[in-house]
């Protein structure tokens, strides 16, 4: 089963990459952008067809390695 994990900074955590991208977009004439936050996407191929098991495994992976849960949140999508 394919699992997509999106990891992003929690609200209130400074995002220097997002600020730089926002500034660059503004400089390029994209004036309608209110804010930019940069995150990462991780795509996993798990050896299971059980959705509950896939979500449980992905959550454990996020809590253990893939996300720094002190400053990051994450979402899990099954594909």
Secondary structure, DSSP 8 states (H G I E B T S, - for coil): -EEEEEEEE-TTS--HHHHHHHHHHHHTT-TT------EEEEEEE-S---HHHHHHHHHHHIIIII--TTTEEEEEEE-
